[in-house]
Amino acid sequence: MAGVGIIVAPPGDDEAGLALSAFIHACFETDKVVLIRYVKRQNSNPELAYLTPKIKASAEFFYLNRLPFCEDMRSYPFSSFLLNSSRPTATQLDATEKLIEQMDLMKGYVDEDGDENEALKPKLTFNPVLQRFYQVIQTRALDDQAPVGDLDPAIGKYINPSAHILKRSEGALREFKGQFKLEKAPEKKRAAKKNWRDMQDLANQISNNFANLGKESDDSKMKDENDLKDGGDDTTLSIAQLDTTKVTKITTITPVEDFEAIWKQRDDVTMIGKAITMMWEVIYKLIDESFKDQLFQKAISCIKALRKGCILAR
């Protein structure tokens, strides 16, 4: 998210300053914040933000903080500590506590008298990127041929670990490292990715199979028809076989079972054409809505069932 902004009245506009001051005092006295729709400039995207009142002896203003939209939220799943495999041991907890105590910033800076004080105070810590930029600009403004100098030691303190803290926590770091050992995980072999070109090849193969339907022998057709009438070689009856009269639509959940259930209702001649049409619609839907190749196998199963039904229909 973006940084914090400040809302003040335009300079010289006394009426706007008076109105804003009244608004700030009202929010401050009632301990409220303001939820706003913020558009920074013309034609820029709107943002969701809130205003927090701030009253100082020298100024009155609102702090502006952006709020995330739903798409900006990031949810990272981690295993629960309630599981025995993820629960840290008492020794590990003790090593972690020691490391935190030794790296405490409240005693991270040693002054000239040898006393430990707070390190990296926000009021005394400036943006190292901006400070480095200003340093280079100042050097080149005085001499445009001057080389870019080394990093100022004051800026280096912001971005480099404190030597005092590292020396003090050396033992705690070694103990912590011994308790939490890192091991390289074996690389998993990734399955070959499938793309739309593979589906195009499959579609061409299906077209060729339909073109060769007329070449199927009569014995093969009779065998397939008898298999479908008898329920195949499998003697176990499915729910769809026991209650086929209630199936009138093919869904993407159990498309093959729905197709076979409707196909057995051949006493109604119109059901065959409807079943074929609905099956094609389901196949296209599975391919279009599939995440990568997740639903491709189900689509192939639907195509096989449809091909078998079309052979019997001929």
Secondary structure, DSSP 8 states (H G I E B T S, - for coil): ----EEE---TT-HHHHHHHHHHHHHHHHHT--EEEEE--STT---EEEEEEEEE-SS-EEEEEEEE--GGG--------TTSTTT---HHHHHHHHHHHHHT-GGG-EE-TTS-EE-SS-GGG---HHHHHHHHHHHHHHH-TT-------HHHHHHHS--HHHHHHTHHHHHHHHHHS---------------HHHHHHHHHHHHHHHHTGGGS-HHHHHHHHHHHHHT-S-----HHHHS-TT--S--SSSHHHHHHHHHT-TTSTHHHHHHHHHHHHHHHHHHHH-STTTTHHHHHHHHHHHHHHHHHH-
